[in-house]
Amino acid sequence: MSTEKNFEWAFAKHPAPNADVDEQVFSLREIEYPTAPSEGQVLLRATYISVDPYMRIRMNDGGDSYFQPFEVNKAFNGGVTAEVVASNAPEYQPGDKVIGFLSWKKFQLVSLNEHKELLKLPNDITSSYFLGSLGMPALSAYFPLTEYAQLTPESTVFVSGASGAVGLSVGQLSKVFGVKKIVGSASSAEKLKLAKEVGRYDDAINYRTEDLDKALSQQFPDGIDVYWDNVGGSTLETVLKHMRNKGRIICCGAISQYNPSGEYGVKNLFLIVSKRLSLHGFIVSDWADRYPEANKKLVQWYYDGKIVPHETVLEGFESVPKAFLGLFKGDNQGKMIIKV
């Protein structure tokens, strides 16, 4: 029997109606250390935990959610990397690095029949990269860009939230695909530099200090072919005015709208009609059966230096609430990760 203590982060309660999420929704609890694995089970020790904006929607009480909501008094779950501590399954050995959709626990038993998505990771790549630049955010960029964006060497692209995990991937992959020009927006000089140096953006706009409407006129005098929307709200309203006829808008997220204090009604949606725009909403799991195909390409581009991971890493299991709340304050550059 191990003498190590085990802990989990549980969902304590739904946020109050019309209130932003705060630390009160998180509960750190000591739990029993798992027993030895039975046949077909592995004992895992968490190494990195991913927090993502979509998790805010999973906290709502009775609201619309495109993903299974969190259950009160149950452990949070999401993308987690782990190390195999003990195994009763021939395909996994102690020391193997894995990734899966797992509970936020330091130690947990996993049945392979219930977690068929559990994937063994290579030893020569930092595990956390598979939660970001080689994982869900990168897959979220890869599939819509190849399926909906209709990119050509003449395409002009604008991306909101350019310094976030998905935004950096969109920039890097758009350059892999050879677009004419890509510009992003972010909230600080440091993040603009990150978008250009890591995300490979041609230029970037500080939406807090610049007039976005004027900046887009200067950057795209002939209009925007593809808008990748990570934020929604007033930014979407402004960009609609600058879209070219028959342009494509990839609706990835609306982080400005997830908390009630940010809700905003877009007032010029008729431009979708008059400009014959195409809006494509998506959930990355729509392409779950093609993850291996895309992941193989992403890993190769990483080895080739075309994908450069960038993370904001908070140390310690106790940092989960700070990391999650930081997503909505703009604290992260690239992928927000907790190193357990």
C-alpha positions as CSV (number, residue, x, y, z in Angstrom):
1,M,0.0,0.0,0.0
2,S,1.4,3.4,-1.0
3,T,1.9,6.0,1.7
4,E,1.3,8.8,-0.8
5,K,-1.8,10.9,-0.4
6,N,-4.3,11.2,-3.2
7,F,-6.4,14.3,-4.0
8,E,-9.1,15.3,-6.6
9,W,-10.6,18.5,-7.7
10,A,-14.4,18.2,-7.6
11,F,-17.2,20.4,-9.0
12,A,-18.6,22.0,-5.8
13,K,-21.6,23.9,-7.3
14,H,-23.0,25.6,-10.3
15,P,-22.1,29.3,-10.7
16,A,-24.8,31.6,-9.5
17,P,-27.3,32.7,-12.2
18,N,-25.9,35.7,-14.1
19,A,-22.6,35.5,-12.3
20,D,-19.1,34.8,-13.5
21,V,-17.4,31.7,-12.3
22,D,-15.2,32.0,-9.2
23,E,-13.1,29.7,-7.0
24,Q,-16.2,28.6,-5.1
25,V,-17.0,26.1,-7.8
26,F,-13.8,24.2,-7.1
27,S,-13.4,21.8,-4.1
28,L,-10.1,20.1,-3.3
29,R,-10.7,16.8,-1.6
30,E,-8.4,14.1,-0.2
31,I,-9.5,10.7,-1.5
32,E,-8.3,7.1,-1.0
33,Y,-5.2,5.9,-2.9
34,P,-6.4,3.4,-5.5
35,T,-6.1,-0.3,-5.0
36,A,-3.8,-2.5,-7.2
37,P,-5.1,-2.7,-10.8
38,S,-7.4,-5.6,-11.7
39,E,-7.3,-7.3,-15.1
40,G,-7.5,-4.7,-17.9
41,Q,-6.8,-1.8,-15.6
42,V,-3.8,0.6,-15.2
43,L,-2.9,2.8,-12.3
44,L,-2.0,6.3,-13.4
45,R,-0.3,9.3,-11.8
46,A,-1.3,12.6,-13.4
47,T,1.6,14.6,-14.9
48,Y,-0.2,17.5,-16.7
49,I,-3.8,18.8,-16.6
50,S,-5.4,20.9,-19.3
51,V,-7.9,23.7,-18.6
52,D,-9.8,25.0,-21.6
53,P,-12.5,27.7,-22.1
54,Y,-15.2,25.2,-23.2
55,M,-15.2,23.9,-19.6
56,R,-17.0,27.1,-18.5
57,I,-20.0,26.0,-20.5
58,R,-20.0,22.6,-18.8
59,M,-20.5,24.4,-15.5
60,N,-23.9,25.8,-16.4
61,D,-27.0,24.6,-14.6
62,G,-29.5,23.3,-17.2
63,G,-28.2,25.5,-20.0
64,D,-27.3,24.4,-23.5
65,S,-24.0,22.5,-23.7
66,Y,-22.4,20.8,-26.6
67,F,-20.5,18.6,-24.2
68,Q,-21.4,16.5,-21.1
69,P,-21.8,18.9,-18.2
70,F,-19.9,18.6,-15.0
71,E,-21.7,16.8,-12.2
72,V,-21.9,18.5,-8.8
73,N,-19.8,16.6,-6.1
74,K,-18.1,14.6,-8.8
75,A,-14.5,15.1,-10.0
76,F,-13.8,17.4,-12.9
77,N,-12.5,15.7,-16.1
78,G,-10.8,16.7,-19.3
79,G,-7.5,16.3,-21.1
80,V,-4.9,14.8,-18.8
81,T,-1.4,13.3,-19.3
82,A,-0.2,10.6,-16.9
83,E,2.5,8.1,-16.2
84,V,1.6,4.4,-15.7
85,V,2.5,3.5,-12.1
86,A,1.2,-0.1,-12.3
87,S,-0.5,-2.2,-15.0
88,N,-2.6,-5.3,-15.4
89,A,-2.8,-4.8,-19.1
90,P,-0.2,-6.2,-21.5
91,E,-0.2,-3.1,-23.7
92,Y,0.9,-0.8,-20.9
93,Q,4.0,-1.0,-18.7
94,P,5.1,1.0,-15.7
95,G,6.7,4.2,-16.8
96,D,4.7,4.6,-20.0
97,K,3.4,8.1,-20.7
98,V,-0.2,8.3,-21.8
99,I,-3.0,10.9,-22.5
100,G,-6.7,10.5,-22.1
101,F,-10.0,12.2,-21.1
102,L,-9.5,11.6,-17.4
103,S,-10.6,12.8,-13.9
104,W,-8.6,15.5,-12.2
105,K,-7.1,13.2,-9.6
106,K,-3.4,12.8,-8.7
107,F,-3.8,9.0,-8.9
108,Q,-6.6,7.0,-10.5
109,L,-7.4,3.5,-11.8
110,V,-8.5,3.4,-15.4
111,S,-10.2,0.5,-17.1
112,L,-9.2,0.2,-20.7
113,N,-12.7,-0.9,-21.7
114,E,-14.1,2.4,-20.4
115,H,-11.2,4.6,-21.7
116,K,-10.6,3.3,-25.2
117,E,-9.2,6.7,-26.2
118,L,-6.2,6.3,-23.8
119,L,-3.2,6.8,-26.0
120,K,0.5,6.0,-25.4
121,L,2.8,8.9,-26.0
122,P,6.4,9.0,-27.4
123,N,9.2,9.4,-24.9
124,D,11.1,12.1,-27.0
125,I,8.3,14.7,-26.8
126,T,7.2,16.6,-23.7
127,S,3.8,15.1,-22.7
128,S,2.1,18.5,-22.2
129,Y,2.5,19.3,-25.9
130,F,-0.2,16.7,-26.6
131,L,-2.6,18.8,-24.6
132,G,-1.8,21.9,-26.8
133,S,0.2,22.2,-30.0
134,L,0.0,18.5,-30.8
135,G,-3.4,17.9,-29.2
136,M,-6.9,19.2,-29.0
137,P,-6.2,22.9,-29.8
138,A,-4.1,21.9,-32.8
139,L,-6.7,19.4,-34.0
140,S,-9.3,22.2,-33.6
141,A,-7.3,24.3,-36.0
142,Y,-6.3,21.5,-38.4
143,F,-9.7,20.1,-39.4
144,P,-11.7,23.3,-39.9
145,L,-8.8,24.9,-41.9
146,T,-8.7,21.9,-44.2
147,E,-12.5,21.2,-44.3
148,Y,-14.1,24.7,-44.3
149,A,-11.6,27.5,-44.9
150,Q,-10.9,26.8,-48.6
151,L,-7.4,28.2,-48.2
152,T,-5.4,29.2,-51.3
153,P,-2.1,31.0,-51.8
154,E,-4.1,34.2,-52.2
155,S,-6.2,33.9,-49.0
156,T,-6.3,36.6,-46.4
157,V,-7.0,35.5,-42.9
158,F,-7.9,37.2,-39.6
159,V,-7.8,35.5,-36.2
160,S,-9.1,36.8,-32.9
161,G,-7.5,35.4,-29.8
162,A,-4.3,34.9,-31.8
163,S,-2.0,34.3,-28.8
164,G,-4.1,31.5,-27.2
165,A,-3.6,27.8,-27.7
166,V,-5.9,27.5,-30.7
167,G,-4.9,30.9,-32.1
168,L,-1.2,30.0,-32.2
169,S,-2.0,26.7,-34.0
170,V,-4.2,28.5,-36.6
171,G,-1.3,30.8,-37.3
172,Q,1.3,28.1,-37.6
173,L,-0.9,25.8,-39.7
174,S,-2.1,28.6,-42.0
175,K,1.6,29.2,-42.8
176,V,2.1,25.5,-43.4
177,F,-0.8,25.7,-45.9
178,G,0.7,28.8,-47.5
179,V,-1.8,31.6,-47.2
180,K,-1.0,35.1,-48.6
181,K,-1.5,37.0,-45.3
182,I,-2.6,36.3,-41.8
183,V,-3.2,38.9,-39.1
184,G,-4.3,38.2,-35.5
185,S,-5.6,40.2,-32.5
186,A,-4.5,40.0,-28.9
187,S,-4.6,42.1,-25.7
188,S,-1.0,43.2,-25.0
189,A,2.3,44.0,-26.7
190,E,3.8,40.8,-25.2
191,K,1.0,38.7,-26.8
192,L,1.3,40.5,-30.1
193,K,5.0,39.6,-30.2
194,L,4.1,36.0,-29.3
195,A,1.6,35.8,-32.2
196,K,4.2,37.0,-34.7
197,E,7.2,35.2,-33.4
198,V,5.6,31.8,-32.4
199,G,2.3,31.9,-34.3
200,R,4.0,33.1,-37.5
201,Y,1.4,35.9,-38.0
202,D,2.4,38.6,-40.5
203,D,1.1,41.2,-38.2
204,A,-1.1,41.6,-35.0
205,I,-3.6,44.2,-33.6
206,N,-3.9,45.2,-30.0
207,Y,-7.7,45.3,-29.7
208,R,-7.4,47.1,-26.3
209,T,-5.4,50.1,-27.5
210,E,-6.2,50.2,-31.3
211,D,-9.5,50.9,-33.1
212,L,-10.2,47.4,-34.5
213,D,-12.4,48.8,-37.3
214,K,-9.7,51.1,-38.6
215,A,-6.9,48.6,-38.1
216,L,-8.8,46.0,-40.2
217,S,-9.3,48.6,-43.0
218,Q,-5.6,49.2,-43.0
219,Q,-4.6,45.5,-42.8
220,F,-7.1,44.2,-45.3
221,P,-8.0,47.0,-47.8
222,D,-9.6,44.4,-50.1
223,G,-11.3,42.5,-47.3
224,I,-10.9,39.3,-45.4
225,D,-11.4,35.9,-47.0
226,V,-11.4,33.8,-43.8
227,Y,-12.1,34.9,-40.2
228,W,-11.3,32.5,-37.4
229,D,-13.5,33.6,-34.5
230,N,-12.3,32.6,-31.0
231,V,-14.0,35.4,-29.1
232,G,-17.4,36.3,-30.6
233,G,-19.3,39.4,-29.4
234,S,-18.3,42.9,-30.5
235,T,-15.3,41.6,-32.4
236,L,-17.5,39.4,-34.6
237,E,-19.7,42.5,-35.2
238,T,-16.7,44.5,-36.4
239,V,-15.2,41.8,-38.5
240,L,-18.4,41.2,-40.4
241,K,-18.0,44.6,-42.0
242,H,-14.7,43.7,-43.4
243,M,-15.5,40.3,-44.9
244,R,-15.3,39.8,-48.6
245,N,-18.3,38.5,-50.5
246,K,-18.5,34.7,-50.0
247,G,-16.0,34.8,-47.2
248,R,-15.8,32.0,-44.6
249,I,-16.1,32.4,-40.9
250,I,-14.9,29.6,-38.7
251,C,-16.8,29.8,-35.4
252,C,-14.4,28.1,-32.9
253,G,-15.4,29.8,-29.7
254,A,-16.8,32.9,-28.1
255,I,-14.8,33.3,-24.9
256,S,-16.0,36.9,-24.5
257,Q,-19.5,35.5,-24.0
258,Y,-19.1,32.6,-21.7
259,N,-19.4,34.6,-18.5
260,P,-22.7,36.6,-18.2
261,S,-20.8,39.9,-17.7
262,G,-19.5,39.6,-21.3
263,E,-22.8,38.9,-23.1
264,Y,-23.2,41.1,-26.2
265,G,-25.8,41.1,-29.0
266,V,-24.3,41.3,-32.5
267,K,-26.3,43.9,-34.4
268,N,-25.3,43.5,-38.0
269,L,-25.9,39.8,-38.7
270,F,-27.8,40.7,-42.0
271,L,-24.3,41.1,-43.5
272,I,-24.1,37.3,-43.5
273,V,-26.9,37.4,-46.0
274,S,-25.9,40.4,-48.1
275,K,-22.3,39.2,-48.4
276,R,-23.3,35.6,-48.8
277,L,-21.0,34.5,-46.0
278,S,-20.5,31.0,-44.8
279,L,-20.4,30.4,-41.0
280,H,-19.1,27.0,-39.9
281,G,-19.5,26.0,-36.3
282,F,-17.8,22.8,-35.2
283,I,-16.8,20.5,-32.3
284,V,-13.5,18.9,-32.8
285,S,-14.8,15.5,-31.8
286,D,-16.8,15.5,-35.0
287,W,-13.5,14.2,-36.5
288,A,-12.6,11.8,-33.7
289,D,-12.1,8.9,-36.2
290,R,-9.5,11.0,-38.0
291,Y,-7.4,12.0,-35.0
292,P,-4.6,9.5,-35.8
293,E,-4.3,10.8,-39.4
294,A,-4.0,14.4,-38.2
295,N,-1.8,13.7,-35.2
296,K,0.7,12.0,-37.4
297,K,1.0,15.1,-39.6
298,L,1.2,17.4,-36.5
299,V,4.0,15.4,-35.0
300,Q,5.9,15.4,-38.3
301,W,5.5,19.2,-38.6
302,Y,6.8,19.5,-35.0
303,Y,9.9,17.5,-35.9
304,D,10.3,19.7,-39.0
305,G,10.2,22.8,-36.8
306,K,6.9,24.1,-38.4
307,I,5.0,23.7,-35.1
308,V,6.6,25.4,-32.1
309,P,4.7,24.7,-28.8
310,H,4.2,27.5,-26.4
311,E,2.7,27.0,-22.9
312,T,1.8,28.8,-19.8
313,V,2.6,26.3,-17.1
314,L,1.4,26.6,-13.5
315,E,3.1,24.4,-11.0
316,G,1.3,22.2,-8.5
317,F,-2.1,20.3,-8.4
318,E,-3.4,23.1,-6.2
319,S,-3.1,25.6,-9.0
320,V,-6.1,24.3,-11.0
321,P,-8.6,27.1,-10.0
322,K,-6.0,29.8,-10.6
323,A,-5.2,28.4,-14.0
324,F,-8.9,28.0,-15.0
325,L,-9.9,31.5,-13.9
326,G,-6.8,32.9,-15.6
327,L,-8.2,31.8,-19.0
328,F,-10.9,34.5,-18.7
329,K,-8.5,37.2,-17.5
330,G,-6.0,36.7,-20.4
331,D,-3.3,35.3,-18.1
332,N,-2.2,32.6,-20.5
333,Q,0.0,32.8,-23.5
334,G,-0.5,29.7,-25.7
335,K,-1.9,26.6,-23.9
336,M,-2.7,26.9,-20.2
337,I,-1.3,23.8,-18.4
338,I,-1.0,22.6,-14.8
339,K,2.1,20.6,-14.0
340,V,1.0,18.2,-11.3
